[in-house]
Amino acid sequence: MNTIAFNLAVLKEANTYYFDDIVFEKEESGNTIPKTPEEKKAILTQALEEWIAAMMDATDGYVKSWDVVNEPG
């Protein structure tokens, strides 16, 4: 169930609002093509490798290790 709220009481005086020809649409963004488990693994692996390399570069060798997964669930 979705809820739509209109806050039209911004002005102190009494107002009447008329709405005509309203259309509600659901818009999906992003890639909606399903990925195989292998494709998902490749995408996530690449993203993690890039992130880890960037973190190591940004810390200039000061960070030797970190807790990557804390209490998975």
PDB file of N, CA, C and O in Angstrom, chain B, residues numbered from 101:
ATOM      1  N   MET B 101       0.840  -1.162   0.000  1.00  0.00           N
ATOM      2  CA  MET B 101       0.000   0.000   0.000  1.00  0.00           C
ATOM      3  C   MET B 101       0.890   1.230   0.000  1.00  0.00           C
ATOM      4  O   MET B 101       1.832   1.312   0.788  1.00  0.00           O
ATOM      5  N   ASN B 102       0.607   2.178  -0.865  1.00  0.00           N
ATOM      6  CA  ASN B 102       1.348   3.428  -0.932  1.00  0.00           C
ATOM      7  C   ASN B 102       0.490   4.558  -0.407  1.00  0.00           C
ATOM      8  O   ASN B 102      -0.734   4.529  -0.529  1.00  0.00           O
ATOM      9  N   THR B 103       1.133   5.551   0.175  1.00  0.00           N
ATOM     10  CA  THR B 103       0.432   6.706   0.696  1.00  0.00           C
ATOM     11  C   THR B 103       0.941   7.949  -0.001  1.00  0.00           C
ATOM     12  O   THR B 103       2.146   8.116  -0.187  1.00  0.00           O
ATOM     13  N   ILE B 104       0.034   8.812  -0.381  1.00  0.00           N
ATOM     14  CA  ILE B 104       0.387  10.077  -1.004  1.00  0.00           C
ATOM     15  C   ILE B 104      -0.171  11.182  -0.124  1.00  0.00           C
ATOM     16  O   ILE B 104      -1.360  11.186   0.193  1.00  0.00           O
ATOM     17  N   ALA B 105       0.687  12.124   0.273  1.00  0.00           N
ATOM     18  CA  ALA B 105       0.255  13.219   1.141  1.00  0.00           C
ATOM     19  C   ALA B 105       0.549  14.546   0.462  1.00  0.00           C
ATOM     20  O   ALA B 105       1.640  14.756  -0.068  1.00  0.00           O
ATOM     21  N   PHE B 106      -0.421  15.427   0.480  1.00  0.00           N
ATOM     22  CA  PHE B 106      -0.261  16.772  -0.053  1.00  0.00           C
ATOM     23  C   PHE B 106      -0.332  17.745   1.117  1.00  0.00           C
ATOM     24  O   PHE B 106      -1.349  17.807   1.808  1.00  0.00           O
ATOM     25  N   ASN B 107       0.724  18.497   1.343  1.00  0.00           N
ATOM     26  CA  ASN B 107       0.709  19.521   2.390  1.00  0.00           C
ATOM     27  C   ASN B 107       0.383  20.854   1.722  1.00  0.00           C
ATOM     28  O   ASN B 107       1.278  21.567   1.270  1.00  0.00           O
ATOM     29  N   LEU B 108      -0.888  21.177   1.665  1.00  0.00           N
ATOM     30  CA  LEU B 108      -1.336  22.390   0.993  1.00  0.00           C
ATOM     31  C   LEU B 108      -1.689  23.495   1.991  1.00  0.00           C
ATOM     32  O   LEU B 108      -2.197  24.543   1.590  1.00  0.00           O
ATOM     33  N   ALA B 109      -1.434  23.282   3.262  1.00  0.00           N
ATOM     34  CA  ALA B 109      -1.800  24.258   4.283  1.00  0.00           C
ATOM     35  C   ALA B 109      -0.625  25.171   4.624  1.00  0.00           C
ATOM     36  O   ALA B 109      -0.422  25.506   5.791  1.00  0.00           O
ATOM     37  N   VAL B 110       0.141  25.571   3.631  1.00  0.00           N
ATOM     38  CA  VAL B 110       1.293  26.426   3.867  1.00  0.00           C
ATOM     39  C   VAL B 110       0.848  27.856   4.173  1.00  0.00           C
ATOM     40  O   VAL B 110       1.430  28.516   5.033  1.00  0.00           O
ATOM     41  N   LEU B 111      -0.176  28.331   3.477  1.00  0.00           N
ATOM     42  CA  LEU B 111      -0.677  29.689   3.688  1.00  0.00           C
ATOM     43  C   LEU B 111      -1.702  29.691   4.814  1.00  0.00           C
ATOM     44  O   LEU B 111      -2.440  28.721   4.991  1.00  0.00           O
ATOM     45  N   LYS B 112      -1.747  30.790   5.578  1.00  0.00           N
ATOM     46  CA  LYS B 112      -2.653  30.877   6.724  1.00  0.00           C
ATOM     47  C   LYS B 112      -4.108  31.065   6.310  1.00  0.00           C
ATOM     48  O   LYS B 112      -5.005  30.543   6.972  1.00  0.00           O
ATOM     49  N   GLU B 113      -4.362  31.806   5.215  1.00  0.00           N
ATOM     50  CA  GLU B 113      -5.746  32.044   4.797  1.00  0.00           C
ATOM     51  C   GLU B 113      -6.344  30.801   4.137  1.00  0.00           C
ATOM     52  O   GLU B 113      -5.619  29.914   3.687  1.00  0.00           O
ATOM     53  N   ALA B 114      -7.663  30.752   4.088  1.00  0.00           N
ATOM     54  CA  ALA B 114      -8.361  29.610   3.498  1.00  0.00           C
ATOM     55  C   ALA B 114      -8.108  29.580   1.993  1.00  0.00           C
ATOM     56  O   ALA B 114      -8.118  30.614   1.325  1.00  0.00           O
ATOM     57  N   ASN B 115      -7.887  28.403   1.488  1.00  0.00           N
ATOM     58  CA  ASN B 115      -7.619  28.230   0.057  1.00  0.00           C
ATOM     59  C   ASN B 115      -8.433  27.062  -0.473  1.00  0.00           C
ATOM     60  O   ASN B 115      -8.776  26.137   0.263  1.00  0.00           O
ATOM     61  N   THR B 116      -8.731  27.123  -1.749  1.00  0.00           N
ATOM     62  CA  THR B 116      -9.380  26.016  -2.435  1.00  0.00           C
ATOM     63  C   THR B 116      -8.490  25.613  -3.597  1.00  0.00           C
ATOM     64  O   THR B 116      -8.096  26.451  -4.408  1.00  0.00           O
ATOM     65  N   TYR B 117      -8.183  24.352  -3.675  1.00  0.00           N
ATOM     66  CA  TYR B 117      -7.332  23.842  -4.737  1.00  0.00           C
ATOM     67  C   TYR B 117      -8.148  22.894  -5.608  1.00  0.00           C
ATOM     68  O   TYR B 117      -8.921  22.083  -5.099  1.00  0.00           O
ATOM     69  N   TYR B 118      -7.973  23.000  -6.902  1.00  0.00           N
ATOM     70  CA  TYR B 118      -8.635  22.119  -7.858  1.00  0.00           C
ATOM     71  C   TYR B 118      -7.561  21.386  -8.659  1.00  0.00           C
ATOM     72  O   TYR B 118      -6.617  21.997  -9.160  1.00  0.00           O
ATOM     73  N   PHE B 119      -7.719  20.080  -8.770  1.00  0.00           N
ATOM     74  CA  PHE B 119      -6.786  19.269  -9.539  1.00  0.00           C
ATOM     75  C   PHE B 119      -7.559  18.578 -10.646  1.00  0.00           C
ATOM     76  O   PHE B 119      -8.665  18.079 -10.436  1.00  0.00           O
ATOM     77  N   ASP B 120      -6.959  18.555 -11.831  1.00  0.00           N
ATOM     78  CA  ASP B 120      -7.624  17.940 -12.978  1.00  0.00           C
ATOM     79  C   ASP B 120      -6.591  17.149 -13.767  1.00  0.00           C
ATOM     80  O   ASP B 120      -5.428  17.543 -13.857  1.00  0.00           O
ATOM     81  N   ASP B 121      -7.014  16.055 -14.325  1.00  0.00           N
ATOM     82  CA  ASP B 121      -6.157  15.224 -15.188  1.00  0.00           C
ATOM     83  C   ASP B 121      -4.874  14.775 -14.487  1.00  0.00           C
ATOM     84  O   ASP B 121      -3.777  14.933 -15.023  1.00  0.00           O
ATOM     85  N   ILE B 122      -5.019  14.221 -13.299  1.00  0.00           N
ATOM     86  CA  ILE B 122      -3.859  13.727 -12.556  1.00  0.00           C
ATOM     87  C   ILE B 122      -3.579  12.288 -12.991  1.00  0.00           C
ATOM     88  O   ILE B 122      -4.488  11.464 -13.090  1.00  0.00           O
ATOM     89  N   VAL B 123      -2.316  12.011 -13.246  1.00  0.00           N
ATOM     90  CA  VAL B 123      -1.891  10.668 -13.622  1.00  0.00           C
ATOM     91  C   VAL B 123      -0.783  10.247 -12.667  1.00  0.00           C
ATOM     92  O   VAL B 123       0.202  10.965 -12.501  1.00  0.00           O
ATOM     93  N   PHE B 124      -0.938   9.104 -12.049  1.00  0.00           N
ATOM     94  CA  PHE B 124       0.091   8.552 -11.186  1.00  0.00           C
ATOM     95  C   PHE B 124       0.774   7.417 -11.925  1.00  0.00           C
ATOM     96  O   PHE B 124       0.121   6.489 -12.402  1.00  0.00           O
ATOM     97  N   GLU B 125       2.089   7.498 -12.013  1.00  0.00           N
ATOM     98  CA  GLU B 125       2.858   6.470 -12.702  1.00  0.00           C
ATOM     99  C   GLU B 125       4.009   6.023 -11.819  1.00  0.00           C
ATOM    100  O   GLU B 125       4.556   6.808 -11.045  1.00  0.00           O
ATOM    101  N   LYS B 126       4.365   4.771 -11.942  1.00  0.00           N
ATOM    102  CA  LYS B 126       5.516   4.244 -11.226  1.00  0.00           C
ATOM    103  C   LYS B 126       6.674   4.186 -12.216  1.00  0.00           C
ATOM    104  O   LYS B 126       6.571   3.567 -13.275  1.00  0.00           O
ATOM    105  N   GLU B 127       7.760   4.831 -11.862  1.00  0.00           N
ATOM    106  CA  GLU B 127       8.915   4.876 -12.745  1.00  0.00           C
ATOM    107  C   GLU B 127      10.021   4.009 -12.172  1.00  0.00           C
ATOM    108  O   GLU B 127      10.413   4.159 -11.015  1.00  0.00           O
ATOM    109  N   GLU B 128      10.512   3.112 -12.988  1.00  0.00           N
ATOM    110  CA  GLU B 128      11.619   2.268 -12.563  1.00  0.00           C
ATOM    111  C   GLU B 128      12.891   2.795 -13.201  1.00  0.00           C
ATOM    112  O   GLU B 128      12.924   3.111 -14.390  1.00  0.00           O
ATOM    113  N   SER B 129      13.916   2.883 -12.407  1.00  0.00           N
ATOM    114  CA  SER B 129      15.184   3.347 -12.936  1.00  0.00           C
ATOM    115  C   SER B 129      16.218   2.244 -12.805  1.00  0.00           C
ATOM    116  O   SER B 129      16.058   1.307 -12.022  1.00  0.00           O
ATOM    117  N   GLY B 130      17.256   2.370 -13.568  1.00  0.00           N
ATOM    118  CA  GLY B 130      18.329   1.389 -13.501  1.00  0.00           C
ATOM    119  C   GLY B 130      18.120   0.246 -14.471  1.00  0.00           C
ATOM    120  O   GLY B 130      17.214   0.261 -15.305  1.00  0.00           O
ATOM    121  N   ASN B 131      18.970  -0.727 -14.340  1.00  0.00           N
ATOM    122  CA  ASN B 131      18.948  -1.884 -15.222  1.00  0.00           C
ATOM    123  C   ASN B 131      17.939  -2.894 -14.681  1.00  0.00           C
ATOM    124  O   ASN B 131      18.106  -3.413 -13.577  1.00  0.00           O
ATOM    125  N   THR B 132      16.907  -3.168 -15.448  1.00  0.00           N
ATOM    126  CA  THR B 132      15.893  -4.123 -15.000  1.00  0.00           C
ATOM    127  C   THR B 132      16.052  -5.492 -15.651  1.00  0.00           C
ATOM    128  O   THR B 132      15.189  -6.355 -15.495  1.00  0.00           O
ATOM    129  N   ILE B 133      17.148  -5.697 -16.381  1.00  0.00           N
ATOM    130  CA  ILE B 133      17.405  -7.002 -16.990  1.00  0.00           C
ATOM    131  C   ILE B 133      18.033  -7.905 -15.924  1.00  0.00           C
ATOM    132  O   ILE B 133      19.073  -7.561 -15.363  1.00  0.00           O
ATOM    133  N   PRO B 134      17.418  -9.048 -15.643  1.00  0.00           N
ATOM    134  CA  PRO B 134      17.966  -9.941 -14.606  1.00  0.00           C
ATOM    135  C   PRO B 134      19.378 -10.415 -14.959  1.00  0.00           C
ATOM    136  O   PRO B 134      19.691 -10.669 -16.122  1.00  0.00           O
ATOM    137  N   LYS B 135      20.204 -10.524 -13.950  1.00  0.00           N
ATOM    138  CA  LYS B 135      21.576 -10.995 -14.131  1.00  0.00           C
ATOM    139  C   LYS B 135      21.692 -12.423 -13.601  1.00  0.00           C
ATOM    140  O   LYS B 135      21.004 -12.815 -12.658  1.00  0.00           O
ATOM    141  N   THR B 136      22.568 -13.176 -14.225  1.00  0.00           N
ATOM    142  CA  THR B 136      22.847 -14.524 -13.752  1.00  0.00           C
ATOM    143  C   THR B 136      23.727 -14.426 -12.506  1.00  0.00           C
ATOM    144  O   THR B 136      24.358 -13.394 -12.279  1.00  0.00           O
ATOM    145  N   PRO B 137      23.774 -15.478 -11.706  1.00  0.00           N
ATOM    146  CA  PRO B 137      24.667 -15.446 -10.533  1.00  0.00           C
ATOM    147  C   PRO B 137      26.123 -15.166 -10.913  1.00  0.00           C
ATOM    148  O   PRO B 137      26.832 -14.479 -10.178  1.00  0.00           O
ATOM    149  N   GLU B 138      26.571 -15.693 -12.052  1.00  0.00           N
ATOM    150  CA  GLU B 138      27.947 -15.461 -12.493  1.00  0.00           C
ATOM    151  C   GLU B 138      28.174 -13.989 -12.839  1.00  0.00           C
ATOM    152  O   GLU B 138      29.222 -13.430 -12.518  1.00  0.00           O
ATOM    153  N   GLU B 139      27.188 -13.359 -13.497  1.00  0.00           N
ATOM    154  CA  GLU B 139      27.304 -11.942 -13.833  1.00  0.00           C
ATOM    155  C   GLU B 139      27.313 -11.081 -12.576  1.00  0.00           C
ATOM    156  O   GLU B 139      28.082 -10.125 -12.476  1.00  0.00           O
ATOM    157  N   LYS B 140      26.457 -11.423 -11.619  1.00  0.00           N
ATOM    158  CA  LYS B 140      26.424 -10.684 -10.358  1.00  0.00           C
ATOM    159  C   LYS B 140      27.759 -10.794  -9.635  1.00  0.00           C
ATOM    160  O   LYS B 140      28.272  -9.804  -9.113  1.00  0.00           O
ATOM    161  N   LYS B 141      28.322 -12.002  -9.606  1.00  0.00           N
ATOM    162  CA  LYS B 141      29.605 -12.213  -8.942  1.00  0.00           C
ATOM    163  C   LYS B 141      30.702 -11.398  -9.611  1.00  0.00           C
ATOM    164  O   LYS B 141      31.520 -10.787  -8.924  1.00  0.00           O
ATOM    165  N   ALA B 142      30.731 -11.380 -10.935  1.00  0.00           N
ATOM    166  CA  ALA B 142      31.751 -10.628 -11.663  1.00  0.00           C
ATOM    167  C   ALA B 142      31.631  -9.127 -11.395  1.00  0.00           C
ATOM    168  O   ALA B 142      32.639  -8.450 -11.194  1.00  0.00           O
ATOM    169  N   ILE B 143      30.415  -8.612 -11.393  1.00  0.00           N
ATOM    170  CA  ILE B 143      30.185  -7.181 -11.155  1.00  0.00           C
ATOM    171  C   ILE B 143      30.619  -6.805  -9.740  1.00  0.00           C
ATOM    172  O   ILE B 143      31.329  -5.817  -9.549  1.00  0.00           O
ATOM    173  N   LEU B 144      30.193  -7.594  -8.743  1.00  0.00           N
ATOM    174  CA  LEU B 144      30.546  -7.298  -7.353  1.00  0.00           C
ATOM    175  C   LEU B 144      32.039  -7.467  -7.086  1.00  0.00           C
ATOM    176  O   LEU B 144      32.631  -6.679  -6.349  1.00  0.00           O
ATOM    177  N   THR B 145      32.638  -8.477  -7.675  1.00  0.00           N
ATOM    178  CA  THR B 145      34.071  -8.702  -7.490  1.00  0.00           C
ATOM    179  C   THR B 145      34.869  -7.532  -8.041  1.00  0.00           C
ATOM    180  O   THR B 145      35.800  -7.054  -7.393  1.00  0.00           O
ATOM    181  N   GLN B 146      34.512  -7.068  -9.231  1.00  0.00           N
ATOM    182  CA  GLN B 146      35.210  -5.936  -9.833  1.00  0.00           C
ATOM    183  C   GLN B 146      35.044  -4.673  -8.978  1.00  0.00           C
ATOM    184  O   GLN B 146      36.008  -3.940  -8.757  1.00  0.00           O
ATOM    185  N   ALA B 147      33.829  -4.423  -8.502  1.00  0.00           N
ATOM    186  CA  ALA B 147      33.578  -3.238  -7.682  1.00  0.00           C
ATOM    187  C   ALA B 147      34.380  -3.296  -6.382  1.00  0.00           C
ATOM    188  O   ALA B 147      34.950  -2.288  -5.965  1.00  0.00           O
ATOM    189  N   LEU B 148      34.429  -4.455  -5.743  1.00  0.00           N
ATOM    190  CA  LEU B 148      35.199  -4.600  -4.504  1.00  0.00           C
ATOM    191  C   LEU B 148      36.693  -4.432  -4.748  1.00  0.00           C
ATOM    192  O   LEU B 148      37.382  -3.780  -3.963  1.00  0.00           O
ATOM    193  N   GLU B 149      37.198  -5.015  -5.833  1.00  0.00           N
ATOM    194  CA  GLU B 149      38.621  -4.880  -6.138  1.00  0.00           C
ATOM    195  C   GLU B 149      38.989  -3.420  -6.388  1.00  0.00           C
ATOM    196  O   GLU B 149      40.035  -2.958  -5.930  1.00  0.00           O
ATOM    197  N   GLU B 150      38.135  -2.688  -7.111  1.00  0.00           N
ATOM    198  CA  GLU B 150      38.392  -1.271  -7.361  1.00  0.00           C
ATOM    199  C   GLU B 150      38.339  -0.472  -6.059  1.00  0.00           C
ATOM    200  O   GLU B 150      39.169   0.410  -5.841  1.00  0.00           O
ATOM    201  N   TRP B 151      37.368  -0.776  -5.193  1.00  0.00           N
ATOM    202  CA  TRP B 151      37.233  -0.046  -3.925  1.00  0.00           C
ATOM    203  C   TRP B 151      38.432  -0.308  -3.019  1.00  0.00           C
ATOM    204  O   TRP B 151      38.978   0.623  -2.427  1.00  0.00           O
ATOM    205  N   ILE B 152      38.842  -1.565  -2.908  1.00  0.00           N
ATOM    206  CA  ILE B 152      39.982  -1.913  -2.059  1.00  0.00           C
ATOM    207  C   ILE B 152      41.252  -1.248  -2.583  1.00  0.00           C
ATOM    208  O   ILE B 152      42.039  -0.720  -1.797  1.00  0.00           O
ATOM    209  N   ALA B 153      41.462  -1.267  -3.899  1.00  0.00           N
ATOM    210  CA  ALA B 153      42.648  -0.624  -4.476  1.00  0.00           C
ATOM    211  C   ALA B 153      42.641   0.874  -4.207  1.00  0.00           C
ATOM    212  O   ALA B 153      43.682   1.452  -3.898  1.00  0.00           O
ATOM    213  N   ALA B 154      41.484   1.503  -4.320  1.00  0.00           N
ATOM    214  CA  ALA B 154      41.386   2.939  -4.052  1.00  0.00           C
ATOM    215  C   ALA B 154      41.628   3.244  -2.580  1.00  0.00           C
ATOM    216  O   ALA B 154      42.266   4.246  -2.256  1.00  0.00           O
ATOM    217  N   MET B 155      41.127   2.392  -1.681  1.00  0.00           N
ATOM    218  CA  MET B 155      41.359   2.593  -0.246  1.00  0.00           C
ATOM    219  C   MET B 155      42.845   2.457   0.088  1.00  0.00           C
ATOM    220  O   MET B 155      43.381   3.248   0.864  1.00  0.00           O
ATOM    221  N   MET B 156      43.495   1.480  -0.479  1.00  0.00           N
ATOM    222  CA  MET B 156      44.919   1.290  -0.228  1.00  0.00           C
ATOM    223  C   MET B 156      45.722   2.458  -0.779  1.00  0.00           C
ATOM    224  O   MET B 156      46.700   2.886  -0.165  1.00  0.00           O
ATOM    225  N   ASP B 157      45.320   2.970  -1.923  1.00  0.00           N
ATOM    226  CA  ASP B 157      46.003   4.125  -2.510  1.00  0.00           C
ATOM    227  C   ASP B 157      45.768   5.372  -1.655  1.00  0.00           C
ATOM    228  O   ASP B 157      46.692   6.154  -1.431  1.00  0.00           O
ATOM    229  N   ALA B 158      44.546   5.557  -1.181  1.00  0.00           N
ATOM    230  CA  ALA B 158      44.205   6.745  -0.389  1.00  0.00           C
ATOM    231  C   ALA B 158      44.896   6.740   0.978  1.00  0.00           C
ATOM    232  O   ALA B 158      45.237   7.804   1.495  1.00  0.00           O
ATOM    233  N   THR B 159      45.103   5.576   1.563  1.00  0.00           N
ATOM    234  CA  THR B 159      45.725   5.513   2.886  1.00  0.00           C
ATOM    235  C   THR B 159      47.246   5.438   2.802  1.00  0.00           C
ATOM    236  O   THR B 159      47.929   5.444   3.826  1.00  0.00           O
ATOM    237  N   ASP B 160      47.767   5.368   1.601  1.00  0.00           N
ATOM    238  CA  ASP B 160      49.209   5.424   1.356  1.00  0.00           C
ATOM    239  C   ASP B 160      49.996   4.427   2.212  1.00  0.00           C
ATOM    240  O   ASP B 160      51.085   4.736   2.697  1.00  0.00           O
ATOM    241  N   GLY B 161      49.434   3.234   2.391  1.00  0.00           N
ATOM    242  CA  GLY B 161      50.138   2.179   3.113  1.00  0.00           C
ATOM    243  C   GLY B 161      50.006   2.230   4.628  1.00  0.00           C
ATOM    244  O   GLY B 161      50.545   1.360   5.312  1.00  0.00           O
ATOM    245  N   TYR B 162      49.297   3.234   5.181  1.00  0.00           N
ATOM    246  CA  TYR B 162      49.134   3.316   6.632  1.00  0.00           C
ATOM    247  C   TYR B 162      48.187   2.247   7.154  1.00  0.00           C
ATOM    248  O   TYR B 162      48.351   1.772   8.278  1.00  0.00           O
ATOM    249  N   VAL B 163      47.206   1.865   6.359  1.00  0.00           N
ATOM    250  CA  VAL B 163      46.271   0.828   6.773  1.00  0.00           C
ATOM    251  C   VAL B 163      46.823  -0.514   6.316  1.00  0.00           C
ATOM    252  O   VAL B 163      47.089  -0.725   5.133  1.00  0.00           O
ATOM    253  N   LYS B 164      46.986  -1.401   7.260  1.00  0.00           N
ATOM    254  CA  LYS B 164      47.518  -2.732   6.951  1.00  0.00           C
ATOM    255  C   LYS B 164      46.402  -3.761   6.835  1.00  0.00           C
ATOM    256  O   LYS B 164      46.530  -4.729   6.086  1.00  0.00           O
ATOM    257  N   SER B 165      45.297  -3.559   7.575  1.00  0.00           N
ATOM    258  CA  SER B 165      44.159  -4.473   7.510  1.00  0.00           C
ATOM    259  C   SER B 165      42.943  -3.766   8.089  1.00  0.00           C
ATOM    260  O   SER B 165      43.072  -2.769   8.800  1.00  0.00           O
ATOM    261  N   TRP B 166      41.748  -4.295   7.777  1.00  0.00           N
ATOM    262  CA  TRP B 166      40.525  -3.780   8.361  1.00  0.00           C
ATOM    263  C   TRP B 166      39.477  -4.880   8.354  1.00  0.00           C
ATOM    264  O   TRP B 166      39.572  -5.843   7.593  1.00  0.00           O
ATOM    265  N   ASP B 167      38.483  -4.723   9.206  1.00  0.00           N
ATOM    266  CA  ASP B 167      37.399  -5.690   9.328  1.00  0.00           C
ATOM    267  C   ASP B 167      36.417  -5.455   8.199  1.00  0.00           C
ATOM    268  O   ASP B 167      35.619  -4.520   8.255  1.00  0.00           O
ATOM    269  N   VAL B 168      36.466  -6.291   7.178  1.00  0.00           N
ATOM    270  CA  VAL B 168      35.625  -6.099   6.000  1.00  0.00           C
ATOM    271  C   VAL B 168      34.196  -6.516   6.286  1.00  0.00           C
ATOM    272  O   VAL B 168      33.266  -5.793   5.927  1.00  0.00           O
ATOM    273  N   VAL B 169      33.997  -7.651   6.918  1.00  0.00           N
ATOM    274  CA  VAL B 169      32.663  -8.152   7.213  1.00  0.00           C
ATOM    275  C   VAL B 169      32.514  -8.268   8.714  1.00  0.00           C
ATOM    276  O   VAL B 169      33.231  -9.033   9.358  1.00  0.00           O
ATOM    277  N   ASN B 170      31.585  -7.511   9.271  1.00  0.00           N
ATOM    278  CA  ASN B 170      31.366  -7.537  10.703  1.00  0.00           C
ATOM    279  C   ASN B 170      29.970  -8.070  10.965  1.00  0.00           C
ATOM    280  O   ASN B 170      28.980  -7.417  10.634  1.00  0.00           O
ATOM    281  N   GLU B 171      29.887  -9.219  11.542  1.00  0.00           N
ATOM    282  CA  GLU B 171      28.621  -9.853  11.881  1.00  0.00           C
ATOM    283  C   GLU B 171      27.681  -9.986  10.689  1.00  0.00           C
ATOM    284  O   GLU B 171      26.614  -9.372  10.668  1.00  0.00           O
ATOM    285  N   PRO B 172      28.068 -10.783   9.698  1.00  0.00           N
ATOM    286  CA  PRO B 172      27.194 -10.974   8.540  1.00  0.00           C
ATOM    287  C   PRO B 172      25.902 -11.661   8.972  1.00  0.00           C
ATOM    288  O   PRO B 172      25.868 -12.434   9.930  1.00  0.00           O
ATOM    289  N   GLY B 173      24.855 -11.354   8.239  1.00  0.00           N
ATOM    290  CA  GLY B 173      23.665 -12.010   8.696  1.00  0.00           C
ATOM    291  C   GLY B 173      22.605 -12.025   7.731  1.00  0.00           C
ATOM    292  O   GLY B 173      21.530 -12.559   8.002  1.00  0.00           O
TER     293      GLY B 173
END
